[in-house]
Amino acid sequence: MEEGGVNVIDLTQSDENFIKELMELGADELKECIQCGKCGATCPMALAGLEFFIKRIVHAATLGLRDILLEDSSVWGCQSCNRCVEVCPMDIKPYEVIQAVRRAAVRVESCPANTYEGLRNLYRFGHAVFPKGFEERRKKAGLPEKPPTALSFEEMRKKYQEILRNTILEEIAPFPLT
Amino acid sequence: MKRIGLFLGCNIPFNRPDVEYSLRFLLNALDVEIVEMEGAACCPAYGTMPSLGIFEWAVASAWNLSIAEEKGVDMITGCGSCYGVQNEANYYMKKHPDIKKKVDEVLAKVGRKYNGNVKVWNVTNFLYEQIGLDTLKQKAKYSLNGLKCGIQTGCHNLWPSRAFPANEDNVFAPKRMREICEALGGVAPHYSTITDCCGMGALRSNAPEKSLALFKKKLDTIKAELDPDVNVIGCSSCLMQFDAGQSLLIEQKKINYKIPALHIAQLVAIALGAEVEKATALATIPLNGVITKIKGGN
């Protein structure tokens, strides 16, 4: 194990305001955590070998360890599988802690570049996943080049974009919302 | 006649449109009218609007749900994320009236509204509850002829169960997909890691090697315990891992076997008489043996 990083917990770095921020961003039951570890026992991130998996992330969140949580990118490897939510005996919804950390991270531009790629595709095309060459693949399956989604209906797509402009995306997007 | 909104999402229409063909074929064959979700967008994927805020998540899903509600239908999807994300959005909007109020205000700006009346179905639960195994069996043109199926339900089809309108009796021991395969003449035994994650999704995007190693662990267990003719998958993202992801493992010489993979919609469509070339057009692991077994016996 490497020294430092997520493996050393420095309690002098504890930030009560960060705990409040996470609670406001969806981790509203954070303080109920009893550190039982059931979430970690079901977590695919732990099974896959990510050192900073759900139990440790929730622990760091309960201590308000802002820098560790925002600097480590593990939260972005979470599968959103919700096993932890299913098994948590205190119903703190551990996955919502992951999402709250992500929400705090995007507000200070501390997220992986592919996060913005998904958001840009979502805004421009109405689809976060928008791989090249789909027309050819659709043809092979005997389907029209474009699916009947926002991609094919410009007026609807513009309305959808207006909705997205009425969210925090308007403030945090590092690409033009035009 | 039953009607349902076909929610396509992203991976199905763009990466695996053979699953879209299969969904369309099976709904037609089961006399369910397909209502096109004209103008629907991404669900939105967990790493996008849900990672910005609960309101952001809810309003983007409400856009899709409002389209279905206007057309007077529930929705069906073949993608686990689309199923999980939109059901959870429905759940949050019911639980948090303040968020719902904000959603209503923003939807109103573009002349839309959502009253909260749309259910989102996945393929398995729709077949199981809305069609029924007996009807499915009666309408099948081909028997699976003892085809041995390894089942992968997919995380988002199971949890968080409180947000889902329909589910397994035991969400840690799923049986519905097994029963569907068996009703069609296949065998689909339980195995020890049946609910394990396949590693596709955010893990694959952010830690690809760890994702594929996690997948290999699952695949090795399936091979050792079942040695199935085919893996049958409940989610389009899992399908991409079980098919293209497995091809990567073969290319990297990390496994020395091949197990073909079909989405449950593809398998059912083929049993109902779909054109195999279209229903399996994008598969990278050859399915010849599987098709011969299904079609050879009739």
Boltz contact constraints between the chains, C-beta under 6 A:
constraints:
  - contact:
      token1: [A, 26]
      token2: [B, 54]
      max_distance: 6.0
  - contact:
      token1: [A, 44]
      token2: [B, 197]
      max_distance: 6.0
  - contact:
      token1: [A, 48]
      token2: [B, 203]
      max_distance: 6.0
  - contact:
      token1: [A, 48]
      token2: [B, 210]
      max_distance: 6.0
  - contact:
      token1: [A, 48]
      token2: [B, 214]
      max_distance: 6.0
  - contact:
      token1: [A, 49]
      token2: [B, 210]
      max_distance: 6.0
  - contact:
      token1: [A, 76]
      token2: [B, 206]
      max_distance: 6.0
  - contact:
      token1: [A, 77]
      token2: [B, 202]
      max_distance: 6.0
  - contact:
      token1: [A, 77]
      token2: [B, 203]
      max_distance: 6.0
  - contact:
      token1: [A, 77]
      token2: [B, 206]
      max_distance: 6.0
  - contact:
      token1: [A, 77]
      token2: [B, 207]
      max_distance: 6.0
  - contact:
      token1: [A, 78]
      token2: [B, 202]
      max_distance: 6.0
  - contact:
      token1: [A, 79]
      token2: [B, 197]
      max_distance: 6.0
  - contact:
      token1: [A, 79]
      token2: [B, 201]
      max_distance: 6.0
  - contact:
      token1: [A, 79]
      token2: [B, 202]
      max_distance: 6.0
  - contact:
      token1: [A, 79]
      token2: [B, 203]
      max_distance: 6.0
  - contact:
      token1: [A, 80]
      token2: [B, 46]
      max_distance: 6.0
  - contact:
      token1: [A, 81]
      token2: [B, 155]
      max_distance: 6.0
  - contact:
      token1: [A, 81]
      token2: [B, 197]
      max_distance: 6.0
  - contact:
      token1: [A, 82]
      token2: [B, 159]
      max_distance: 6.0
  - contact:
      token1: [A, 82]
      token2: [B, 160]
      max_distance: 6.0
  - contact:
      token1: [A, 83]
      token2: [B, 159]
      max_distance: 6.0
  - contact:
      token1: [A, 85]
      token2: [B, 160]
      max_distance: 6.0
  - contact:
      token1: [A, 86]
      token2: [B, 159]
      max_distance: 6.0
  - contact:
      token1: [A, 86]
      token2: [B, 160]
      max_distance: 6.0
  - contact:
      token1: [A, 102]
      token2: [B, 51]
      max_distance: 6.0
  - contact:
      token1: [A, 103]
      token2: [B, 53]
      max_distance: 6.0
  - contact:
      token1: [A, 106]
      token2: [B, 52]
      max_distance: 6.0
  - contact:
      token1: [A, 114]
      token2: [B, 205]
      max_distance: 6.0
  - contact:
      token1: [A, 118]
      token2: [B, 47]
      max_distance: 6.0
  - contact:
      token1: [A, 118]
      token2: [B, 48]
      max_distance: 6.0
  - contact:
      token1: [A, 119]
      token2: [B, 48]
      max_distance: 6.0
  - contact:
      token1: [A, 122]
      token2: [B, 42]
      max_distance: 6.0
  - contact:
      token1: [A, 122]
      token2: [B, 44]
      max_distance: 6.0
  - contact:
      token1: [A, 122]
      token2: [B, 48]
      max_distance: 6.0
  - contact:
      token1: [A, 126]
      token2: [B, 41]
      max_distance: 6.0
  - contact:
      token1: [A, 127]
      token2: [B, 10]
      max_distance: 6.0
  - contact:
      token1: [A, 127]
      token2: [B, 42]
      max_distance: 6.0
  - contact:
      token1: [A, 128]
      token2: [B, 42]
      max_distance: 6.0
  - contact:
      token1: [A, 128]
      token2: [B, 45]
      max_distance: 6.0
  - contact:
      token1: [A, 128]
      token2: [B, 48]
      max_distance: 6.0
  - contact:
      token1: [A, 129]
      token2: [B, 10]
      max_distance: 6.0
  - contact:
      token1: [A, 129]
      token2: [B, 11]
      max_distance: 6.0
  - contact:
      token1: [A, 131]
      token2: [B, 14]
      max_distance: 6.0
  - contact:
      token1: [A, 131]
      token2: [B, 15]
      max_distance: 6.0
  - contact:
      token1: [A, 134]
      token2: [B, 14]
      max_distance: 6.0
  - contact:
      token1: [A, 137]
      token2: [B, 17]
      max_distance: 6.0
  - contact:
      token1: [A, 137]
      token2: [B, 282]
      max_distance: 6.0
  - contact:
      token1: [A, 138]
      token2: [B, 17]
      max_distance: 6.0
  - contact:
      token1: [A, 140]
      token2: [B, 281]
      max_distance: 6.0
  - contact:
      token1: [A, 141]
      token2: [B, 17]
      max_distance: 6.0
  - contact:
      token1: [A, 141]
      token2: [B, 18]
      max_distance: 6.0
  - contact:
      token1: [A, 141]
      token2: [B, 21]
      max_distance: 6.0
  - contact:
      token1: [A, 141]
      token2: [B, 278]
      max_distance: 6.0
  - contact:
      token1: [A, 141]
      token2: [B, 281]
      max_distance: 6.0
  - contact:
      token1: [A, 142]
      token2: [B, 21]
      max_distance: 6.0
  - contact:
      token1: [A, 142]
      token2: [B, 278]
      max_distance: 6.0
  - contact:
      token1: [A, 143]
      token2: [B, 17]
      max_distance: 6.0
  - contact:
      token1: [A, 147]
      token2: [B, 8]
      max_distance: 6.0
  - contact:
      token1: [A, 147]
      token2: [B, 13]
      max_distance: 6.0
  - contact:
      token1: [A, 148]
      token2: [B, 36]
      max_distance: 6.0
  - contact:
      token1: [A, 148]
      token2: [B, 38]
      max_distance: 6.0
  - contact:
      token1: [A, 149]
      token2: [B, 8]
      max_distance: 6.0
  - contact:
      token1: [A, 149]
      token2: [B, 40]
      max_distance: 6.0
  - contact:
      token1: [A, 150]
      token2: [B, 39]
      max_distance: 6.0
  - contact:
      token1: [A, 150]
      token2: [B, 41]
      max_distance: 6.0
  - contact:
      token1: [A, 153]
      token2: [B, 38]
      max_distance: 6.0
  - contact:
      token1: [A, 153]
      token2: [B, 39]
      max_distance: 6.0
  - contact:
      token1: [A, 156]
      token2: [B, 39]
      max_distance: 6.0
  - contact:
      token1: [A, 159]
      token2: [B, 110]
      max_distance: 6.0
  - contact:
      token1: [A, 160]
      token2: [B, 41]
      max_distance: 6.0
  - contact:
      token1: [A, 160]
      token2: [B, 63]
      max_distance: 6.0
  - contact:
      token1: [A, 162]
      token2: [B, 110]
      max_distance: 6.0
  - contact:
      token1: [A, 163]
      token2: [B, 59]
      max_distance: 6.0
  - contact:
      token1: [A, 163]
      token2: [B, 63]
      max_distance: 6.0
  - contact:
      token1: [A, 163]
      token2: [B, 106]
      max_distance: 6.0
  - contact:
      token1: [A, 166]
      token2: [B, 106]
      max_distance: 6.0
  - contact:
      token1: [A, 167]
      token2: [B, 56]
      max_distance: 6.0
  - contact:
      token1: [A, 168]
      token2: [B, 52]
      max_distance: 6.0
  - contact:
      token1: [A, 168]
      token2: [B, 53]
      max_distance: 6.0
